[in-house]
Amino acid sequence: MLCERLKLVKVLLIFVRLDELKTGLLTPEEKKLLTKAASLMDELIETLEVMSDEEMVQDLKKALKEVKEDKMIPLGELIKELNLEAEI
């Protein structure tokens, strides 16, 4: 529910930004602030979407644990393991 409200707010911010850009009523500082607000809104929406996906949260926790335990493998080895050499 909160995520949907944030998406609506973001759409409104974009609409206001586009309208103000056309009319030139915003100062450069206000345009920069509005752009930053929209960007932060994107980040917040993405965070909420990840937090609402329990499987993804568990995968992230597992990955962070593996990093702490130094169980990482070099990127080159991962690419070979997944047979992605031709795609990269």
Residue frames as qw, qx, qy, qz and C-alpha x, y, z in Angstrom:
[[0.000, 0.886, 0.463, 0.000, 0.00, 0.00, 0.00],
 [0.293, -0.817, 0.111, 0.484, 2.75, 2.45, 0.97],
 [0.448, -0.150, 0.601, 0.644, 4.72, 1.51, -2.14],
 [0.256, 0.608, 0.650, 0.377, 1.72, 2.31, -4.35],
 [0.115, -0.948, -0.236, 0.178, 1.28, 5.69, -2.65],
 [0.402, -0.613, 0.340, 0.589, 4.95, 6.49, -3.20],
 [0.416, 0.185, 0.671, 0.586, 4.63, 5.58, -6.87],
 [0.107, 0.837, 0.510, 0.164, 1.69, 7.98, -7.15],
 [0.276, -0.884, 0.023, 0.377, 3.69, 10.73, -5.44],
 [0.471, -0.295, 0.527, 0.644, 6.55, 10.10, -7.85],
 [0.323, 0.515, 0.650, 0.457, 4.23, 10.37, -10.84],
 [0.060, -0.948, -0.309, 0.044, 2.93, 13.66, -9.46],
 [0.416, -0.695, 0.246, 0.533, 6.50, 14.91, -8.98],
 [0.448, 0.031, 0.626, 0.638, 7.34, 14.05, -12.56],
 [0.180, 0.746, 0.577, 0.278, 4.18, 15.75, -13.81],
 [0.208, -0.942, -0.108, 0.241, 4.96, 18.88, -11.83],
 [0.487, -0.475, 0.413, 0.605, 8.57, 18.83, -12.98],
 [0.401, 0.291, 0.649, 0.578, 7.59, 18.52, -16.65],
 [0.046, 0.875, 0.461, 0.142, 4.95, 21.22, -16.35],
 [0.322, -0.879, 0.037, 0.350, 7.31, 23.59, -14.57],
 [0.529, -0.231, 0.496, 0.649, 10.09, 22.93, -17.06],
 [0.316, 0.562, 0.598, 0.477, 7.74, 23.94, -19.87],
 [0.084, -0.938, -0.300, -0.154, 6.62, 27.14, -18.18],
 [0.506, 0.424, -0.285, 0.695, 10.04, 28.00, -16.75],
 [0.440, -0.789, -0.065, -0.425, 8.64, 28.88, -13.33],
 [0.863, -0.460, -0.035, 0.208, 11.25, 26.92, -11.39],
 [0.040, -0.884, 0.460, 0.068, 14.67, 28.23, -10.54],
 [0.604, 0.427, -0.672, 0.029, 17.67, 26.02, -11.38],
 [0.072, -0.292, 0.810, -0.504, 17.97, 25.15, -7.68],
 [0.683, 0.068, 0.394, -0.611, 14.30, 24.12, -7.51],
 [0.808, 0.382, -0.341, -0.292, 14.69, 22.01, -10.64],
 [0.365, 0.412, -0.798, 0.246, 17.71, 20.29, -9.10],
 [0.325, -0.159, 0.703, -0.613, 15.83, 19.69, -5.84],
 [0.795, 0.198, 0.129, -0.559, 12.80, 18.29, -7.65],
 [0.708, 0.421, -0.557, -0.105, 15.02, 15.96, -9.69],
 [0.136, 0.338, -0.834, 0.415, 16.75, 14.78, -6.51],
 [0.561, -0.045, 0.503, -0.656, 13.37, 14.21, -4.81],
 [0.857, 0.284, -0.157, -0.400, 12.22, 12.04, -7.72],
 [0.541, 0.430, -0.711, 0.129, 15.48, 10.07, -7.58],
 [0.136, -0.249, 0.774, -0.565, 15.16, 9.51, -3.85],
 [0.745, 0.087, 0.234, -0.618, 11.56, 8.43, -4.38],
 [0.781, 0.356, -0.476, -0.190, 12.80, 5.81, -6.88],
 [0.293, 0.356, -0.809, 0.364, 15.29, 4.50, -4.33],
 [0.404, -0.122, 0.602, -0.678, 12.66, 4.34, -1.61],
 [0.835, 0.197, -0.039, -0.513, 10.20, 2.50, -3.85],
 [0.673, 0.376, -0.637, 0.006, 12.88, 0.00, -4.83],
 [0.034, 0.298, -0.796, 0.526, 13.82, -0.56, -1.18],
 [0.610, -0.004, 0.422, -0.671, 10.19, -1.13, -0.21],
 [0.841, 0.283, -0.280, -0.366, 9.70, -3.56, -3.09],
 [0.489, 0.352, -0.769, 0.215, 12.76, -5.57, -2.02],
 [0.176, -0.209, 0.713, -0.646, 11.68, -5.54, 1.63],
 [0.733, 0.077, 0.218, -0.640, 8.25, -6.87, 0.68],
 [0.825, 0.307, -0.444, -0.167, 9.78, -9.85, -1.17],
 [0.740, -0.562, 0.345, -0.131, 10.63, -12.31, 1.60],
 [0.943, 0.142, 0.156, 0.259, 12.55, -14.65, -0.71],
 [0.482, 0.714, -0.128, 0.491, 14.75, -11.81, -1.92],
 [0.355, -0.811, 0.307, -0.351, 15.38, -10.65, 1.66],
 [0.895, -0.326, 0.303, 0.030, 16.49, -14.16, 2.62],
 [0.824, 0.409, 0.068, 0.385, 18.75, -14.37, -0.45],
 [0.170, 0.839, -0.208, 0.473, 20.33, -11.02, 0.46],
 [0.614, -0.681, 0.333, -0.217, 20.89, -12.13, 4.05],
 [0.954, -0.039, 0.234, 0.186, 22.53, -15.33, 2.83],
 [0.638, 0.621, -0.026, 0.455, 24.73, -13.41, 0.40],
 [0.113, -0.860, 0.277, -0.414, 25.83, -10.93, 3.08],
 [0.812, -0.484, 0.318, -0.068, 26.64, -13.81, 5.42],
 [0.909, 0.220, 0.152, 0.319, 28.77, -15.45, 2.72],
 [0.348, 0.796, -0.153, 0.471, 30.63, -12.17, 2.17],
 [0.439, -0.775, 0.336, -0.305, 31.35, -11.90, 5.91],
 [0.879, -0.270, 0.390, 0.047, 32.60, -15.49, 5.90],
 [0.009, 0.663, -0.591, -0.459, 34.81, -14.71, 2.86],
 [0.623, 0.149, 0.766, 0.057, 33.06, -17.36, 0.74],
 [0.477, 0.764, -0.020, -0.434, 33.19, -15.27, -2.43],
 [0.756, 0.084, 0.477, 0.440, 34.62, -16.44, -5.72],
 [0.136, -0.380, 0.309, 0.861, 36.29, -14.26, -8.35],
 [0.563, 0.532, 0.103, -0.625, 34.00, -12.93, -11.09],
 [0.364, 0.483, -0.698, -0.384, 35.95, -14.79, -13.78],
 [0.032, -0.049, 0.991, -0.123, 35.33, -18.11, -12.04],
 [0.426, 0.401, 0.577, -0.570, 31.62, -17.34, -11.68],
 [0.509, 0.561, -0.256, -0.601, 31.38, -16.52, -15.39],
 [0.277, 0.317, -0.885, -0.200, 33.02, -19.85, -16.25],
 [0.182, 0.092, 0.906, -0.371, 30.87, -21.75, -13.73],
 [0.477, 0.522, 0.448, -0.548, 27.69, -20.33, -15.31],
 [0.547, 0.227, 0.645, 0.484, 29.01, -20.87, -18.85],
 [0.192, 0.915, 0.280, -0.218, 28.64, -17.18, -19.71],
 [0.477, -0.382, 0.363, 0.703, 32.03, -16.64, -21.43],
 [0.315, 0.350, 0.628, 0.619, 30.41, -16.22, -24.85],
 [0.060, -0.854, -0.492, -0.158, 28.01, -13.56, -23.55],
 [0.357, -0.876, -0.005, 0.324, 30.64, -11.35, -21.98]]
